[in-house]
Amino acid sequence: MNNSHNELRTIIEQAWENRELLRDNAVQQAIRQVIEYVDKGELRTAEPVDPENSRWQVNEWVKKAVILYFPIQPMRKMEAGELEWFDKMELKHGYEELGVRVVPHAVARYGAYIAPGAILMPSYVNIGAYVDTGTMVDTWATVGSCAQIGRHVHLSGGVGIGGVLEPVQAAPVIIEDNCFLGSRSIVVEGAHICREAVLGSNTVITGSTHIIDVTGPEPVTYKGYVPPRSVVVPGSYRKQFPAGEYSVTCALIIGQRKESTDKKTSLNDALRDFGVSV
């Protein structure tokens, strides 16, 4: 972190502890400066510190700046023809200069970083999010606040990536490089999907979802974490309740993508290799 960032961090931390400081123009300018850095990808709410082992760190002070940005922004009317909105946040602009393909009616808020080479179909990307190069956010997919989406990821139609602003120490949703998320799959509550994983259609991953690896002689259960190259589909397991035994939703790891397989081919074929549709 450079000296400029250190100075901004000090101001943000002070304002977080004393909200009266939000009336100070210098404090407001510092908050807006952080959001500009986030918008340009120069600061992130979370970042990889050991990519090989999928280790990330949460930059709490940056998340604090995102939260503090809301109360200092005035509400205003925005119009596009006959359409009207009333909100605090600016929208992202200048996609041609950014090298991002954006299909009507895709919307990204200012303060979301969209890397050159990314494609936004009619979709939504919230403030604080990071969408890396070569990634497609497909039709009606949503990327929540502070979510971190890696390179060459495909978020298929209707995928829901949850936002995590508070508590500030909580990790946002992380989708690492070369992942493929099938239609209507949902990843929320700071769940972490490691590189090259494939989620089948309608797979739901929350912070508490049982993610059960059924490829070995005994099941292995994860929570909030999908290991690298896993092929995952929706499933269920039986659980006893006072009123009886019922099926509970889970996710099943049914295999692994082969490293030797071309990524783009395997993204589309991995589930079919296991007899499951994308």
C-alpha positions in Angstrom: 0.0 0.0 0.0 1.5 3.4 -1.0 1.5 6.5 1.2 -1.5 8.0 -0.5 -3.5 4.9 0.3 -2.3 4.9 3.9 -3.4 8.5 4.3 -6.8 7.6 2.9 -7.1 4.6 5.1 -6.4 6.7 8.2 -9.2 9.1 7.3 -11.7 6.3 6.5 -11.0 4.5 9.8 -11.5 7.8 11.7 -14.8 8.5 10.0 -15.9 5.0 10.6 -15.5 5.5 14.3 -16.9 9.0 14.3 -19.7 9.6 11.8 -19.8 13.3 12.6 -16.7 13.6 10.5 -18.8 12.8 7.4 -19.8 16.5 7.4 -16.2 17.5 6.7 -15.5 18.2 3.0 -12.0 16.7 3.3 -13.4 13.4 4.6 -16.0 13.3 1.9 -13.3 13.9 -0.7 -11.2 11.0 0.8 -14.2 8.7 0.6 -14.9 9.7 -3.0 -11.2 9.2 -3.8 -11.3 5.6 -2.5 -14.4 4.8 -4.6 -12.7 6.2 -7.7 -9.7 3.9 -7.0 -12.1 1.0 -6.6 -13.9 2.0 -9.8 -10.6 1.9 -11.7 -9.4 -1.4 -10.1 -6.6 0.3 -8.2 -8.1 -0.7 -4.8 -10.2 -3.8 -4.1 -12.4 -4.8 -1.2 -10.6 -8.2 -1.3 -7.6 -9.4 -3.1 -5.6 -12.6 -3.6 -2.4 -12.9 -1.5 -1.6 -16.5 -2.4 -3.4 -17.4 -5.7 -1.9 -20.9 -5.9 -3.6 -21.8 -2.6 -6.7 -19.7 -3.1 -5.8 -17.4 -0.1 -7.4 -14.0 -0.1 -7.4 -11.0 2.3 -10.3 -8.7 3.0 -9.5 -5.0 2.8 -11.9 -3.9 5.5 -11.1 -0.2 5.3 -12.1 -0.2 1.6 -15.4 -1.9 2.4 -15.9 0.8 5.1 -15.3 3.5 2.4 -18.0 1.9 0.2 -20.5 1.9 3.1 -19.6 5.5 4.1 -20.1 6.6 0.5 -23.9 6.0 0.7 -24.7 8.6 3.5 -22.6 11.4 1.8 -24.3 11.0 -1.6 -27.5 13.1 -2.3 -30.6 11.5 -3.7 -31.4 12.7 -7.2 -33.7 11.9 -10.1 -32.2 10.2 -13.2 -33.9 9.9 -16.5 -33.5 8.0 -19.8 -36.3 8.9 -22.1 -39.5 8.0 -20.3 -37.7 5.9 -17.8 -37.1 7.4 -14.4 -35.1 6.5 -11.3 -34.4 8.1 -7.9 -31.2 7.1 -6.2 -27.8 8.1 -4.7 -25.4 6.3 -7.0 -24.0 7.3 -10.3 -23.8 4.7 -13.1 -20.6 3.6 -14.8 -19.8 5.3 -18.1 -17.1 5.3 -20.8 -17.2 1.7 -21.7 -15.7 2.2 -25.2 -12.6 3.8 -23.6 -12.5 1.0 -21.0 -12.6 -1.7 -23.7 -15.7 -3.3 -22.3 -18.6 -4.7 -24.4 -21.9 -3.7 -22.8 -25.2 -4.9 -24.3 -28.4 -3.0 -23.7 -29.8 -3.0 -20.9 -26.8 -3.9 -18.8 -26.2 -1.7 -15.8 -23.1 -1.3 -13.6 -22.8 1.2 -10.8 -19.9 3.6 -10.5 -17.5 2.1 -8.1 -17.6 -1.3 -9.8 -14.5 -2.3 -11.7 -15.0 -3.9 -15.1 -11.8 -4.9 -16.8 -11.0 -4.5 -20.5 -12.3 -7.5 -22.5 -15.2 -8.3 -20.1 -18.7 -8.6 -21.6 -21.9 -7.5 -19.9 -25.1 -8.9 -21.4 -28.3 -7.3 -20.0 -27.2 -7.7 -16.3 -26.4 -5.8 -13.2 -23.0 -5.2 -11.4 -23.1 -3.4 -8.0 -20.7 -1.0 -6.4 -17.4 -2.5 -5.0 -17.5 -5.5 -7.3 -14.5 -6.5 -9.4 -15.0 -8.2 -12.8 -11.8 -9.3 -14.5 -10.8 -9.5 -18.1 -12.5 -12.0 -20.5 -15.4 -12.6 -18.1 -19.0 -12.7 -19.4 -21.8 -11.6 -17.1 -24.7 -13.2 -19.1 -28.3 -12.2 -19.4 -30.1 -11.3 -16.1 -27.1 -12.3 -14.1 -26.3 -10.1 -11.1 -23.0 -9.4 -9.4 -23.5 -8.1 -5.8 -21.6 -5.5 -3.9 -17.9 -6.2 -3.4 -18.1 -9.6 -5.2 -14.8 -10.6 -6.8 -15.0 -12.3 -10.2 -11.9 -13.6 -11.8 -10.6 -13.9 -15.4 -12.4 -15.8 -18.1 -15.4 -16.6 -15.9 -18.8 -17.4 -17.4 -21.8 -16.3 -15.3 -24.6 -17.9 -17.2 -28.1 -16.6 -17.6 -29.8 -15.7 -14.3 -26.8 -16.4 -12.1 -27.0 -14.6 -8.7 -23.8 -13.5 -7.1 -24.6 -12.1 -3.6 -23.2 -8.9 -2.2 -21.4 -8.7 1.2 -20.9 -5.3 2.7 -21.4 -5.9 6.4 -19.9 -7.1 8.6 -16.9 -5.4 7.1 -14.5 -8.2 8.2 -16.6 -10.7 6.2 -15.2 -11.9 2.9 -17.2 -11.1 -0.2 -18.2 -13.8 -2.7 -15.2 -14.9 -4.6 -15.3 -16.6 -8.0 -11.8 -17.4 -9.2 -10.4 -17.6 -12.7 -11.9 -19.9 -15.4 -15.0 -20.9 -13.4 -18.3 -21.7 -15.2 -21.5 -21.1 -13.3 -24.6 -22.7 -15.0 -27.9 -21.0 -15.4 -29.8 -19.9 -12.3 -27.0 -21.0 -9.9 -26.6 -18.9 -6.8 -23.5 -18.1 -4.8 -24.0 -15.9 -1.7 -22.8 -15.2 1.9 -19.2 -14.9 1.1 -18.9 -18.3 -0.5 -15.6 -19.0 -2.3 -15.5 -20.8 -5.6 -11.9 -21.8 -6.5 -10.3 -21.7 -9.9 -11.7 -23.7 -12.8 -14.7 -25.0 -10.8 -18.0 -25.8 -12.7 -21.4 -25.3 -11.1 -24.4 -27.0 -12.7 -27.6 -25.2 -13.3 -29.6 -24.3 -10.2 -26.7 -25.1 -7.8 -27.0 -23.0 -4.6 -23.9 -22.3 -2.5 -24.3 -20.3 0.7 -22.0 -19.9 3.7 -23.6 -22.9 5.3 -24.5 -25.1 2.4 -23.1 -28.7 2.7 -20.9 -29.2 -0.3 -20.3 -32.9 -0.3 -17.5 -34.6 -2.3 -18.9 -37.9 -3.3 -16.1 -39.0 -5.6 -14.3 -41.1 -3.0 -15.2 -44.1 -0.8 -16.4 -41.7 2.0 -18.1 -38.4 1.6 -16.0 -35.2 2.4 -18.0 -32.1 3.4 -17.1 -28.5 2.8 -19.0 -25.3 3.8 -18.8 -22.1 1.9 -15.9 -23.4 -0.2 -15.6 -25.2 -3.5 -12.1 -26.7 -4.2 -10.3 -26.0 -7.5 -11.6 -27.8 -10.6 -14.6 -29.3 -8.8 -17.6 -30.2 -10.9 -20.7 -29.4 -8.7 -24.4 -30.2 -9.1 -27.4 -29.7 -6.9 -28.2 -32.5 -4.4 -29.9 -33.3 -1.1 -29.3 -35.4 2.0 -31.6 -36.7 4.7 -31.8 -35.0 8.0 -33.7 -35.8 11.1 -36.0 -33.1 12.6 -38.4 -33.3 15.6 -41.2 -33.7 13.1 -39.5 -36.4 11.1 -36.8 -37.0 8.5 -36.7 -34.7 5.5 -34.5 -33.9 2.5 -32.2 -30.9 2.9 -30.7 -29.1 -0.1 -26.9 -29.5 -0.6 -24.3 -29.4 -3.4 -22.5 -32.5 -4.7 -18.9 -32.6 -6.0 -19.2 -35.3 -8.6 -15.8 -35.1 -10.3 -12.9 -33.0 -11.3 -12.0 -31.1 -14.4 -8.8 -32.4 -16.0 -6.0 -29.9 -16.2 -5.0 -31.2 -19.5 -8.4 -30.3 -21.1 -8.7 -27.0 -22.9 -10.5 -24.7 -20.5 -13.0 -23.2 -23.0 -13.9 -26.7 -24.2 -14.2 -28.2 -20.7 -16.3 -25.2 -19.4 -19.0 -26.3 -21.7 -18.4 -30.0 -21.7 -17.4 -30.8 -18.1 -20.9 -31.4 -16.8 -21.8 -33.4 -19.9 -18.8 -35.6 -19.2 -20.6 -36.6 -16.0 -24.0 -37.0 -17.6 -25.3 -33.7 -16.3 -26.7 -30.8 -18.4 -25.3 -27.3 -18.2 
